């Protein structure tokens, strides 16, 4: 099971990097309020993959999207297919 930060990954990563909403807004060419909405949407699962890719670039990170088995069993070459899409 993957534990999610209460305020979402975007807010957690942004604050860990000591980046303000104003700074992120400048990089995304948005307002501070728009960045707050992005953080809220990501935390509630209502954000698009496209927007996550944009945020990744603003954070100077590569956004990667993938699937992990619920039971925690590691992938085996013969019997498990892993689909992952890398954006960047």
PDB file of N, CA, C and O in Angstrom, chain B, residues numbered from 101:
ATOM      1  N   UNK B 101       0.835  -1.170   0.000  1.00  0.00           N
ATOM      2  CA  UNK B 101       0.000   0.000   0.000  1.00  0.00           C
ATOM      3  C   UNK B 101       0.891   1.249   0.000  1.00  0.00           C
ATOM      4  O   UNK B 101       1.890   1.325   0.714  1.00  0.00           O
ATOM      5  N   UNK B 102       0.499   2.206  -0.812  1.00  0.00           N
ATOM      6  CA  UNK B 102       1.242   3.459  -0.888  1.00  0.00           C
ATOM      7  C   UNK B 102       0.517   4.491  -0.041  1.00  0.00           C
ATOM      8  O   UNK B 102      -0.662   4.767  -0.265  1.00  0.00           O
ATOM      9  N   UNK B 103       1.213   5.055   0.924  1.00  0.00           N
ATOM     10  CA  UNK B 103       0.623   6.090   1.769  1.00  0.00           C
ATOM     11  C   UNK B 103       0.741   7.434   1.074  1.00  0.00           C
ATOM     12  O   UNK B 103       1.805   7.791   0.570  1.00  0.00           O
ATOM     13  N   UNK B 104      -0.347   8.170   1.050  1.00  0.00           N
ATOM     14  CA  UNK B 104      -0.369   9.477   0.402  1.00  0.00           C
ATOM     15  C   UNK B 104      -0.297  10.582   1.435  1.00  0.00           C
ATOM     16  O   UNK B 104      -0.948  10.495   2.476  1.00  0.00           O
ATOM     17  N   UNK B 105       0.478  11.616   1.169  1.00  0.00           N
ATOM     18  CA  UNK B 105       0.527  12.749   2.093  1.00  0.00           C
ATOM     19  C   UNK B 105      -0.850  13.407   2.190  1.00  0.00           C
ATOM     20  O   UNK B 105      -1.565  13.490   1.192  1.00  0.00           O
ATOM     21  N   UNK B 106      -1.219  13.864   3.356  1.00  0.00           N
ATOM     22  CA  UNK B 106      -2.540  14.454   3.583  1.00  0.00           C
ATOM     23  C   UNK B 106      -2.822  15.617   2.632  1.00  0.00           C
ATOM     24  O   UNK B 106      -3.939  15.749   2.132  1.00  0.00           O
ATOM     25  N   UNK B 107      -1.834  16.447   2.384  1.00  0.00           N
ATOM     26  CA  UNK B 107      -2.027  17.597   1.500  1.00  0.00           C
ATOM     27  C   UNK B 107      -1.670  17.285   0.052  1.00  0.00           C
ATOM     28  O   UNK B 107      -1.675  18.180  -0.793  1.00  0.00           O
ATOM     29  N   UNK B 108      -1.361  16.026  -0.241  1.00  0.00           N
ATOM     30  CA  UNK B 108      -1.017  15.628  -1.605  1.00  0.00           C
ATOM     31  C   UNK B 108       0.472  15.703  -1.870  1.00  0.00           C
ATOM     32  O   UNK B 108       1.232  16.313  -1.119  1.00  0.00           O
ATOM     33  N   UNK B 109       0.870  15.060  -2.970  1.00  0.00           N
ATOM     34  CA  UNK B 109       2.287  15.010  -3.327  1.00  0.00           C
ATOM     35  C   UNK B 109       2.807  16.356  -3.808  1.00  0.00           C
ATOM     36  O   UNK B 109       3.931  16.734  -3.481  1.00  0.00           O
ATOM     37  N   UNK B 110       2.008  17.082  -4.577  1.00  0.00           N
ATOM     38  CA  UNK B 110       2.495  18.356  -5.115  1.00  0.00           C
ATOM     39  C   UNK B 110       2.842  19.315  -3.987  1.00  0.00           C
ATOM     40  O   UNK B 110       3.928  19.894  -3.974  1.00  0.00           O
ATOM     41  N   UNK B 111       1.924  19.487  -3.040  1.00  0.00           N
ATOM     42  CA  UNK B 111       2.177  20.383  -1.913  1.00  0.00           C
ATOM     43  C   UNK B 111       3.374  19.901  -1.105  1.00  0.00           C
ATOM     44  O   UNK B 111       4.226  20.702  -0.721  1.00  0.00           O
ATOM     45  N   UNK B 112       3.443  18.620  -0.850  1.00  0.00           N
ATOM     46  CA  UNK B 112       4.532  18.056  -0.046  1.00  0.00           C
ATOM     47  C   UNK B 112       5.886  18.266  -0.713  1.00  0.00           C
ATOM     48  O   UNK B 112       6.847  18.673  -0.060  1.00  0.00           O
ATOM     49  N   UNK B 113       5.962  17.991  -2.001  1.00  0.00           N
ATOM     50  CA  UNK B 113       7.233  18.157  -2.715  1.00  0.00           C
ATOM     51  C   UNK B 113       7.587  19.636  -2.816  1.00  0.00           C
ATOM     52  O   UNK B 113       8.734  20.019  -2.586  1.00  0.00           O
ATOM     53  N   UNK B 114       6.598  20.475  -3.163  1.00  0.00           N
ATOM     54  CA  UNK B 114       6.857  21.910  -3.299  1.00  0.00           C
ATOM     55  C   UNK B 114       7.405  22.497  -2.003  1.00  0.00           C
ATOM     56  O   UNK B 114       8.396  23.226  -2.015  1.00  0.00           O
ATOM     57  N   UNK B 115       6.754  22.176  -0.882  1.00  0.00           N
ATOM     58  CA  UNK B 115       7.207  22.738   0.395  1.00  0.00           C
ATOM     59  C   UNK B 115       8.550  22.150   0.828  1.00  0.00           C
ATOM     60  O   UNK B 115       9.354  22.848   1.447  1.00  0.00           O
ATOM     61  N   UNK B 116       8.802  20.897   0.518  1.00  0.00           N
ATOM     62  CA  UNK B 116      10.086  20.282   0.830  1.00  0.00           C
ATOM     63  C   UNK B 116      11.220  20.975   0.068  1.00  0.00           C
ATOM     64  O   UNK B 116      12.339  21.094   0.566  1.00  0.00           O
ATOM     65  N   UNK B 117      10.908  21.426  -1.137  1.00  0.00           N
ATOM     66  CA  UNK B 117      11.894  22.150  -1.949  1.00  0.00           C
ATOM     67  C   UNK B 117      11.981  23.630  -1.576  1.00  0.00           C
ATOM     68  O   UNK B 117      12.707  24.394  -2.212  1.00  0.00           O
ATOM     69  N   UNK B 118      11.238  24.029  -0.544  1.00  0.00           N
ATOM     70  CA  UNK B 118      11.190  25.434  -0.118  1.00  0.00           C
ATOM     71  C   UNK B 118      10.744  26.359  -1.252  1.00  0.00           C
ATOM     72  O   UNK B 118      11.215  27.490  -1.371  1.00  0.00           O
ATOM     73  N   UNK B 119       9.829  25.856  -2.078  1.00  0.00           N
ATOM     74  CA  UNK B 119       9.277  26.641  -3.175  1.00  0.00           C
ATOM     75  C   UNK B 119       7.922  27.190  -2.739  1.00  0.00           C
ATOM     76  O   UNK B 119       7.081  26.447  -2.233  1.00  0.00           O
ATOM     77  N   UNK B 120       7.713  28.470  -2.932  1.00  0.00           N
ATOM     78  CA  UNK B 120       6.426  29.071  -2.589  1.00  0.00           C
ATOM     79  C   UNK B 120       5.425  28.839  -3.716  1.00  0.00           C
ATOM     80  O   UNK B 120       5.794  28.472  -4.832  1.00  0.00           O
ATOM     81  N   UNK B 121       4.166  29.058  -3.403  1.00  0.00           N
ATOM     82  CA  UNK B 121       3.149  28.973  -4.456  1.00  0.00           C
ATOM     83  C   UNK B 121       3.385  30.043  -5.513  1.00  0.00           C
ATOM     84  O   UNK B 121       3.154  29.812  -6.700  1.00  0.00           O
ATOM     85  N   UNK B 122       3.842  31.206  -5.083  1.00  0.00           N
ATOM     86  CA  UNK B 122       4.149  32.274  -6.043  1.00  0.00           C
ATOM     87  C   UNK B 122       5.232  31.834  -7.023  1.00  0.00           C
ATOM     88  O   UNK B 122       5.122  32.084  -8.223  1.00  0.00           O
ATOM     89  N   UNK B 123       6.271  31.184  -6.521  1.00  0.00           N
ATOM     90  CA  UNK B 123       7.360  30.727  -7.380  1.00  0.00           C
ATOM     91  C   UNK B 123       6.863  29.677  -8.374  1.00  0.00           C
ATOM     92  O   UNK B 123       7.213  29.711  -9.553  1.00  0.00           O
ATOM     93  N   UNK B 124       6.038  28.740  -7.880  1.00  0.00           N
ATOM     94  CA  UNK B 124       5.506  27.717  -8.770  1.00  0.00           C
ATOM     95  C   UNK B 124       4.572  28.349  -9.801  1.00  0.00           C
ATOM     96  O   UNK B 124       4.583  27.971 -10.973  1.00  0.00           O
ATOM     97  N   UNK B 125       3.773  29.304  -9.358  1.00  0.00           N
ATOM     98  CA  UNK B 125       2.852  29.981 -10.267  1.00  0.00           C
ATOM     99  C   UNK B 125       3.613  30.657 -11.404  1.00  0.00           C
ATOM    100  O   UNK B 125       3.181  30.618 -12.556  1.00  0.00           O
ATOM    101  N   UNK B 126       4.731  31.268 -11.081  1.00  0.00           N
ATOM    102  CA  UNK B 126       5.551  31.918 -12.106  1.00  0.00           C
ATOM    103  C   UNK B 126       6.041  30.893 -13.122  1.00  0.00           C
ATOM    104  O   UNK B 126       5.985  31.135 -14.327  1.00  0.00           O
ATOM    105  N   UNK B 127       6.518  29.760 -12.644  1.00  0.00           N
ATOM    106  CA  UNK B 127       7.018  28.715 -13.551  1.00  0.00           C
ATOM    107  C   UNK B 127       5.911  28.143 -14.430  1.00  0.00           C
ATOM    108  O   UNK B 127       6.153  27.783 -15.582  1.00  0.00           O
ATOM    109  N   UNK B 128       4.690  28.058 -13.886  1.00  0.00           N
ATOM    110  CA  UNK B 128       3.556  27.512 -14.645  1.00  0.00           C
ATOM    111  C   UNK B 128       2.801  28.593 -15.420  1.00  0.00           C
ATOM    112  O   UNK B 128       1.871  28.292 -16.168  1.00  0.00           O
ATOM    113  N   UNK B 129       3.202  29.835 -15.240  1.00  0.00           N
ATOM    114  CA  UNK B 129       2.514  30.979 -15.839  1.00  0.00           C
ATOM    115  C   UNK B 129       1.040  31.001 -15.426  1.00  0.00           C
ATOM    116  O   UNK B 129       0.141  31.176 -16.248  1.00  0.00           O
ATOM    117  N   UNK B 130       0.832  30.819 -14.123  1.00  0.00           N
ATOM    118  CA  UNK B 130      -0.502  30.822 -13.528  1.00  0.00           C
ATOM    119  C   UNK B 130      -0.497  31.747 -12.322  1.00  0.00           C
ATOM    120  O   UNK B 130       0.532  32.327 -11.976  1.00  0.00           O
ATOM    121  N   UNK B 131      -1.647  31.878 -11.690  1.00  0.00           N
ATOM    122  CA  UNK B 131      -1.737  32.660 -10.456  1.00  0.00           C
ATOM    123  C   UNK B 131      -1.458  31.764  -9.253  1.00  0.00           C
ATOM    124  O   UNK B 131      -1.503  30.537  -9.347  1.00  0.00           O
ATOM    125  N   UNK B 132      -1.171  32.403  -8.125  1.00  0.00           N
ATOM    126  CA  UNK B 132      -0.969  31.672  -6.865  1.00  0.00           C
ATOM    127  C   UNK B 132      -2.230  30.873  -6.526  1.00  0.00           C
ATOM    128  O   UNK B 132      -2.137  29.739  -6.057  1.00  0.00           O
ATOM    129  N   UNK B 133      -3.396  31.454  -6.760  1.00  0.00           N
ATOM    130  CA  UNK B 133      -4.659  30.765  -6.496  1.00  0.00           C
ATOM    131  C   UNK B 133      -4.845  29.537  -7.373  1.00  0.00           C
ATOM    132  O   UNK B 133      -5.400  28.532  -6.929  1.00  0.00           O
ATOM    133  N   UNK B 134      -4.382  29.616  -8.622  1.00  0.00           N
ATOM    134  CA  UNK B 134      -4.475  28.469  -9.531  1.00  0.00           C
ATOM    135  C   UNK B 134      -3.596  27.321  -9.036  1.00  0.00           C
ATOM    136  O   UNK B 134      -3.970  26.153  -9.149  1.00  0.00           O
ATOM    137  N   UNK B 135      -2.434  27.654  -8.492  1.00  0.00           N
ATOM    138  CA  UNK B 135      -1.542  26.626  -7.936  1.00  0.00           C
ATOM    139  C   UNK B 135      -2.221  25.965  -6.733  1.00  0.00           C
ATOM    140  O   UNK B 135      -2.145  24.747  -6.570  1.00  0.00           O
ATOM    141  N   UNK B 136      -2.872  26.748  -5.907  1.00  0.00           N
ATOM    142  CA  UNK B 136      -3.587  26.187  -4.763  1.00  0.00           C
ATOM    143  C   UNK B 136      -4.667  25.212  -5.238  1.00  0.00           C
ATOM    144  O   UNK B 136      -4.838  24.147  -4.645  1.00  0.00           O
ATOM    145  N   UNK B 137      -5.390  25.561  -6.292  1.00  0.00           N
ATOM    146  CA  UNK B 137      -6.427  24.675  -6.845  1.00  0.00           C
ATOM    147  C   UNK B 137      -5.801  23.389  -7.386  1.00  0.00           C
ATOM    148  O   UNK B 137      -6.355  22.304  -7.207  1.00  0.00           O
ATOM    149  N   UNK B 138      -4.657  23.509  -8.040  1.00  0.00           N
ATOM    150  CA  UNK B 138      -3.960  22.325  -8.548  1.00  0.00           C
ATOM    151  C   UNK B 138      -3.610  21.400  -7.389  1.00  0.00           C
ATOM    152  O   UNK B 138      -3.828  20.191  -7.475  1.00  0.00           O
ATOM    153  N   UNK B 139      -3.071  21.954  -6.309  1.00  0.00           N
ATOM    154  CA  UNK B 139      -2.711  21.143  -5.140  1.00  0.00           C
ATOM    155  C   UNK B 139      -3.946  20.477  -4.544  1.00  0.00           C
ATOM    156  O   UNK B 139      -3.899  19.307  -4.165  1.00  0.00           O
ATOM    157  N   UNK B 140      -5.030  21.203  -4.462  1.00  0.00           N
ATOM    158  CA  UNK B 140      -6.267  20.634  -3.914  1.00  0.00           C
ATOM    159  C   UNK B 140      -6.807  19.520  -4.810  1.00  0.00           C
ATOM    160  O   UNK B 140      -7.234  18.476  -4.315  1.00  0.00           O
ATOM    161  N   UNK B 141      -6.788  19.738  -6.121  1.00  0.00           N
ATOM    162  CA  UNK B 141      -7.285  18.725  -7.054  1.00  0.00           C
ATOM    163  C   UNK B 141      -6.423  17.469  -7.023  1.00  0.00           C
ATOM    164  O   UNK B 141      -6.942  16.354  -7.087  1.00  0.00           O
ATOM    165  N   UNK B 142      -5.121  17.646  -6.926  1.00  0.00           N
ATOM    166  CA  UNK B 142      -4.238  16.472  -6.864  1.00  0.00           C
ATOM    167  C   UNK B 142      -4.487  15.691  -5.580  1.00  0.00           C
ATOM    168  O   UNK B 142      -4.523  14.461  -5.603  1.00  0.00           O
ATOM    169  N   UNK B 143      -4.659  16.383  -4.472  1.00  0.00           N
ATOM    170  CA  UNK B 143      -4.868  15.721  -3.181  1.00  0.00           C
ATOM    171  C   UNK B 143      -6.183  14.938  -3.145  1.00  0.00           C
ATOM    172  O   UNK B 143      -6.304  13.958  -2.410  1.00  0.00           O
ATOM    173  N   UNK B 144      -7.167  15.374  -3.941  1.00  0.00           N
ATOM    174  CA  UNK B 144      -8.478  14.684  -3.956  1.00  0.00           C
ATOM    175  C   UNK B 144      -8.641  13.775  -5.170  1.00  0.00           C
ATOM    176  O   UNK B 144      -9.710  13.200  -5.379  1.00  0.00           O
ATOM    177  N   UNK B 145      -7.576  13.644  -5.976  1.00  0.00           N
ATOM    178  CA  UNK B 145      -7.623  12.735  -7.128  1.00  0.00           C
ATOM    179  C   UNK B 145      -8.378  13.289  -8.319  1.00  0.00           C
ATOM    180  O   UNK B 145      -8.858  12.524  -9.156  1.00  0.00           O
ATOM    181  N   UNK B 146      -8.492  14.605  -8.411  1.00  0.00           N
ATOM    182  CA  UNK B 146      -9.262  15.219  -9.498  1.00  0.00           C
ATOM    183  C   UNK B 146      -8.378  16.036 -10.437  1.00  0.00           C
ATOM    184  O   UNK B 146      -8.787  17.098 -10.908  1.00  0.00           O
ATOM    185  N   UNK B 147      -7.189  15.553 -10.706  1.00  0.00           N
ATOM    186  CA  UNK B 147      -6.238  16.281 -11.554  1.00  0.00           C
ATOM    187  C   UNK B 147      -5.928  15.435 -12.787  1.00  0.00           C
ATOM    188  O   UNK B 147      -5.976  14.206 -12.737  1.00  0.00           O
ATOM    189  N   UNK B 148      -5.613  16.099 -13.878  1.00  0.00           N
ATOM    190  CA  UNK B 148      -5.292  15.367 -15.107  1.00  0.00           C
ATOM    191  C   UNK B 148      -3.818  14.978 -15.145  1.00  0.00           C
ATOM    192  O   UNK B 148      -2.980  15.594 -14.487  1.00  0.00           O
ATOM    193  N   UNK B 149      -3.525  13.963 -15.914  1.00  0.00           N
ATOM    194  CA  UNK B 149      -2.140  13.541 -16.113  1.00  0.00           C
ATOM    195  C   UNK B 149      -1.365  14.660 -16.800  1.00  0.00           C
ATOM    196  O   UNK B 149      -0.197  14.894 -16.489  1.00  0.00           O
ATOM    197  N   UNK B 150      -2.006  15.339 -17.717  1.00  0.00           N
ATOM    198  CA  UNK B 150      -1.356  16.462 -18.406  1.00  0.00           C
ATOM    199  C   UNK B 150      -0.907  17.530 -17.405  1.00  0.00           C
ATOM    200  O   UNK B 150       0.211  18.035 -17.500  1.00  0.00           O
ATOM    201  N   UNK B 151      -1.761  17.869 -16.458  1.00  0.00           N
ATOM    202  CA  UNK B 151      -1.423  18.889 -15.467  1.00  0.00           C
ATOM    203  C   UNK B 151      -0.296  18.389 -14.551  1.00  0.00           C
ATOM    204  O   UNK B 151       0.584  19.165 -14.176  1.00  0.00           O
ATOM    205  N   UNK B 152      -0.318  17.107 -14.191  1.00  0.00           N
ATOM    206  CA  UNK B 152       0.758  16.542 -13.382  1.00  0.00           C
ATOM    207  C   UNK B 152       2.099  16.638 -14.102  1.00  0.00           C
ATOM    208  O   UNK B 152       3.127  16.905 -13.479  1.00  0.00           O
ATOM    209  N   UNK B 153       2.083  16.421 -15.410  1.00  0.00           N
ATOM    210  CA  UNK B 153       3.315  16.544 -16.195  1.00  0.00           C
ATOM    211  C   UNK B 153       3.833  17.982 -16.151  1.00  0.00           C
ATOM    212  O   UNK B 153       5.030  18.210 -15.980  1.00  0.00           O
ATOM    213  N   UNK B 154       2.920  18.955 -16.307  1.00  0.00           N
ATOM    214  CA  UNK B 154       3.307  20.367 -16.237  1.00  0.00           C
ATOM    215  C   UNK B 154       3.902  20.714 -14.874  1.00  0.00           C
ATOM    216  O   UNK B 154       4.912  21.414 -14.789  1.00  0.00           O
ATOM    217  N   UNK B 155       3.273  20.222 -13.815  1.00  0.00           N
ATOM    218  CA  UNK B 155       3.756  20.494 -12.459  1.00  0.00           C
ATOM    219  C   UNK B 155       5.131  19.860 -12.263  1.00  0.00           C
ATOM    220  O   UNK B 155       6.014  20.464 -11.653  1.00  0.00           O
ATOM    221  N   UNK B 156       5.313  18.651 -12.777  1.00  0.00           N
ATOM    222  CA  UNK B 156       6.621  18.005 -12.687  1.00  0.00           C
ATOM    223  C   UNK B 156       7.718  18.861 -13.289  1.00  0.00           C
ATOM    224  O   UNK B 156       8.800  18.990 -12.717  1.00  0.00           O
ATOM    225  N   UNK B 157       7.439  19.445 -14.442  1.00  0.00           N
ATOM    226  CA  UNK B 157       8.427  20.322 -15.079  1.00  0.00           C
ATOM    227  C   UNK B 157       8.703  21.546 -14.209  1.00  0.00           C
ATOM    228  O   UNK B 157       9.853  21.964 -14.076  1.00  0.00           O
ATOM    229  N   UNK B 158       7.656  22.122 -13.615  1.00  0.00           N
ATOM    230  CA  UNK B 158       7.833  23.294 -12.755  1.00  0.00           C
ATOM    231  C   UNK B 158       8.657  22.957 -11.520  1.00  0.00           C
ATOM    232  O   UNK B 158       9.376  23.812 -11.001  1.00  0.00           O
ATOM    233  N   UNK B 159       8.557  21.712 -11.043  1.00  0.00           N
ATOM    234  CA  UNK B 159       9.327  21.264  -9.888  1.00  0.00           C
ATOM    235  C   UNK B 159      10.716  20.768 -10.279  1.00  0.00           C
ATOM    236  O   UNK B 159      11.486  20.327  -9.426  1.00  0.00           O
ATOM    237  N   UNK B 160      11.033  20.840 -11.570  1.00  0.00           N
ATOM    238  CA  UNK B 160      12.287  20.335 -12.118  1.00  0.00           C
ATOM    239  C   UNK B 160      12.417  18.839 -11.857  1.00  0.00           C
ATOM    240  O   UNK B 160      13.473  18.338 -11.470  1.00  0.00           O
ATOM    241  N   UNK B 161      11.293  18.137 -12.085  1.00  0.00           N
ATOM    242  CA  UNK B 161      11.240  16.689 -11.892  1.00  0.00           C
ATOM    243  C   UNK B 161      10.589  16.045 -13.104  1.00  0.00           C
ATOM    244  O   UNK B 161       9.910  16.705 -13.891  1.00  0.00           O
ATOM    245  N   UNK B 162      10.805  14.764 -13.235  1.00  0.00           N
ATOM    246  CA  UNK B 162      10.186  13.993 -14.298  1.00  0.00           C
ATOM    247  C   UNK B 162       8.962  13.282 -13.720  1.00  0.00           C
ATOM    248  O   UNK B 162       9.077  12.578 -12.717  1.00  0.00           O
ATOM    249  N   UNK B 163       7.802  13.456 -14.335  1.00  0.00           N
ATOM    250  CA  UNK B 163       6.594  12.791 -13.883  1.00  0.00           C
ATOM    251  C   UNK B 163       6.526  11.404 -14.498  1.00  0.00           C
ATOM    252  O   UNK B 163       6.670  11.247 -15.710  1.00  0.00           O
ATOM    253  N   UNK B 164       6.307  10.394 -13.658  1.00  0.00           N
ATOM    254  CA  UNK B 164       6.184   9.008 -14.097  1.00  0.00           C
ATOM    255  C   UNK B 164       4.883   8.456 -13.556  1.00  0.00           C
ATOM    256  O   UNK B 164       4.567   8.649 -12.382  1.00  0.00           O
ATOM    257  N   UNK B 165       4.129   7.776 -14.392  1.00  0.00           N
ATOM    258  CA  UNK B 165       2.830   7.214 -14.025  1.00  0.00           C
ATOM    259  C   UNK B 165       2.902   5.714 -14.183  1.00  0.00           C
ATOM    260  O   UNK B 165       3.382   5.229 -15.208  1.00  0.00           O
ATOM    261  N   UNK B 166       2.441   4.963 -13.200  1.00  0.00           N
ATOM    262  CA  UNK B 166       2.538   3.515 -13.304  1.00  0.00           C
ATOM    263  C   UNK B 166       1.547   2.797 -12.412  1.00  0.00           C
ATOM    264  O   UNK B 166       0.754   3.426 -11.712  1.00  0.00           O
ATOM    265  N   UNK B 167       1.597   1.489 -12.442  1.00  0.00           N
ATOM    266  CA  UNK B 167       0.717   0.634 -11.655  1.00  0.00           C
ATOM    267  C   UNK B 167       1.551  -0.284 -10.767  1.00  0.00           C
ATOM    268  O   UNK B 167       2.616  -0.752 -11.171  1.00  0.00           O
ATOM    269  N   UNK B 168       1.062  -0.537  -9.558  1.00  0.00           N
ATOM    270  CA  UNK B 168       1.730  -1.400  -8.590  1.00  0.00           C
ATOM    271  C   UNK B 168       0.702  -2.422  -8.102  1.00  0.00           C
ATOM    272  O   UNK B 168      -0.438  -2.047  -7.827  1.00  0.00           O
ATOM    273  N   UNK B 169       1.068  -3.694  -7.988  1.00  0.00           N
ATOM    274  CA  UNK B 169       0.097  -4.697  -7.540  1.00  0.00           C
ATOM    275  C   UNK B 169      -0.364  -4.433  -6.107  1.00  0.00           C
ATOM    276  O   UNK B 169       0.433  -4.052  -5.250  1.00  0.00           O
ATOM    277  N   UNK B 170      -1.653  -4.640  -5.857  1.00  0.00           N
ATOM    278  CA  UNK B 170      -2.223  -4.396  -4.531  1.00  0.00           C
ATOM    279  C   UNK B 170      -1.639  -5.308  -3.466  1.00  0.00           C
ATOM    280  O   UNK B 170      -1.461  -4.897  -2.319  1.00  0.00           O
ATOM    281  N   UNK B 171      -1.341  -6.539  -3.842  1.00  0.00           N
ATOM    282  CA  UNK B 171      -0.870  -7.501  -2.846  1.00  0.00           C
ATOM    283  C   UNK B 171       0.621  -7.387  -2.546  1.00  0.00           C
ATOM    284  O   UNK B 171       1.140  -8.106  -1.692  1.00  0.00           O
ATOM    285  N   UNK B 172       1.310  -6.490  -3.242  1.00  0.00           N
ATOM    286  CA  UNK B 172       2.715  -6.263  -2.961  1.00  0.00           C
ATOM    287  C   UNK B 172       3.660  -7.298  -3.546  1.00  0.00           C
ATOM    288  O   UNK B 172       4.868  -7.232  -3.319  1.00  0.00           O
ATOM    289  N   UNK B 173       3.125  -8.251  -4.294  1.00  0.00           N
ATOM    290  CA  UNK B 173       3.980  -9.259  -4.910  1.00  0.00           C
ATOM    291  C   UNK B 173       4.801  -8.590  -6.008  1.00  0.00           C
ATOM    292  O   UNK B 173       4.278  -7.806  -6.799  1.00  0.00           O
ATOM    293  N   UNK B 174       6.064  -8.903  -6.045  1.00  0.00           N
ATOM    294  CA  UNK B 174       6.936  -8.312  -7.055  1.00  0.00           C
ATOM    295  C   UNK B 174       6.595  -8.873  -8.427  1.00  0.00           C
ATOM    296  O   UNK B 174       6.117  -9.999  -8.556  1.00  0.00           O
ATOM    297  N   UNK B 175       6.846  -8.079  -9.424  1.00  0.00           N
ATOM    298  CA  UNK B 175       6.554  -8.477 -10.794  1.00  0.00           C
ATOM    299  C   UNK B 175       7.485  -9.590 -11.236  1.00  0.00           C
ATOM    300  O   UNK B 175       8.691  -9.548 -10.991  1.00  0.00           O
ATOM    301  N   UNK B 176       6.914 -10.573 -11.883  1.00  0.00           N
ATOM    302  CA  UNK B 176       7.697 -11.665 -12.457  1.00  0.00           C
ATOM    303  C   UNK B 176       7.582 -11.575 -13.963  1.00  0.00           C
ATOM    304  O   UNK B 176       6.501 -11.347 -14.507  1.00  0.00           O
ATOM    305  N   UNK B 177       8.690 -11.754 -14.620  1.00  0.00           N
ATOM    306  CA  UNK B 177       8.767 -11.557 -16.070  1.00  0.00           C
ATOM    307  C   UNK B 177       7.724 -12.375 -16.827  1.00  0.00           C
ATOM    308  O   UNK B 177       7.152 -11.871 -17.794  1.00  0.00           O
ATOM    309  N   UNK B 178       7.458 -13.612 -16.427  1.00  0.00           N
ATOM    310  CA  UNK B 178       6.574 -14.493 -17.177  1.00  0.00           C
ATOM    311  C   UNK B 178       5.093 -14.241 -16.953  1.00  0.00           C
ATOM    312  O   UNK B 178       4.305 -14.378 -17.888  1.00  0.00           O
ATOM    313  N   UNK B 179       4.697 -13.883 -15.761  1.00  0.00           N
ATOM    314  CA  UNK B 179       3.266 -13.896 -15.488  1.00  0.00           C
ATOM    315  C   UNK B 179       2.634 -12.563 -15.121  1.00  0.00           C
ATOM    316  O   UNK B 179       1.448 -12.519 -14.794  1.00  0.00           O
ATOM    317  N   UNK B 180       3.378 -11.503 -15.166  1.00  0.00           N
ATOM    318  CA  UNK B 180       2.801 -10.202 -14.819  1.00  0.00           C
ATOM    319  C   UNK B 180       3.193  -9.173 -15.879  1.00  0.00           C
ATOM    320  O   UNK B 180       4.358  -9.060 -16.261  1.00  0.00           O
ATOM    321  N   UNK B 181       2.216  -8.445 -16.330  1.00  0.00           N
ATOM    322  CA  UNK B 181       2.465  -7.371 -17.283  1.00  0.00           C
ATOM    323  C   UNK B 181       2.391  -6.047 -16.586  1.00  0.00           C
ATOM    324  O   UNK B 181       1.380  -5.740 -15.955  1.00  0.00           O
ATOM    325  N   UNK B 182       3.413  -5.263 -16.678  1.00  0.00           N
ATOM    326  CA  UNK B 182       3.458  -3.935 -16.057  1.00  0.00           C
ATOM    327  C   UNK B 182       3.306  -2.875 -17.129  1.00  0.00           C
ATOM    328  O   UNK B 182       4.086  -2.807 -18.079  1.00  0.00           O
ATOM    329  N   UNK B 183       2.288  -2.052 -16.955  1.00  0.00           N
ATOM    330  CA  UNK B 183       2.102  -0.952 -17.901  1.00  0.00           C
ATOM    331  C   UNK B 183       2.515   0.331 -17.194  1.00  0.00           C
ATOM    332  O   UNK B 183       1.974   0.675 -16.143  1.00  0.00           O
ATOM    333  N   UNK B 184       3.447   1.011 -17.760  1.00  0.00           N
ATOM    334  CA  UNK B 184       3.832   2.282 -17.177  1.00  0.00           C
ATOM    335  C   UNK B 184       4.100   3.268 -18.291  1.00  0.00           C
ATOM    336  O   UNK B 184       4.684   2.930 -19.320  1.00  0.00           O
ATOM    337  N   UNK B 185       3.668   4.470 -18.068  1.00  0.00           N
ATOM    338  CA  UNK B 185       3.825   5.527 -19.059  1.00  0.00           C
ATOM    339  C   UNK B 185       4.729   6.588 -18.462  1.00  0.00           C
ATOM    340  O   UNK B 185       4.479   7.094 -17.368  1.00  0.00           O
ATOM    341  N   UNK B 186       5.754   6.909 -19.175  1.00  0.00           N
ATOM    342  CA  UNK B 186       6.692   7.911 -18.685  1.00  0.00           C
ATOM    343  C   UNK B 186       6.479   9.203 -19.470  1.00  0.00           C
ATOM    344  O   UNK B 186       6.497   9.214 -20.701  1.00  0.00           O
ATOM    345  N   UNK B 187       6.276  10.281 -18.730  1.00  0.00           N
ATOM    346  CA  UNK B 187       6.090  11.596 -19.343  1.00  0.00           C
ATOM    347  C   UNK B 187       7.314  12.438 -19.067  1.00  0.00           C
ATOM    348  O   UNK B 187       7.885  12.371 -17.979  1.00  0.00           O
ATOM    349  N   UNK B 188       7.714  13.214 -20.021  1.00  0.00           N
ATOM    350  CA  UNK B 188       8.819  14.108 -19.738  1.00  0.00           C
ATOM    351  C   UNK B 188       9.612  14.495 -20.876  1.00  0.00           C
ATOM    352  O   UNK B 188      10.572  15.253 -20.731  1.00  0.00           O
TER     353      UNK B 188
END
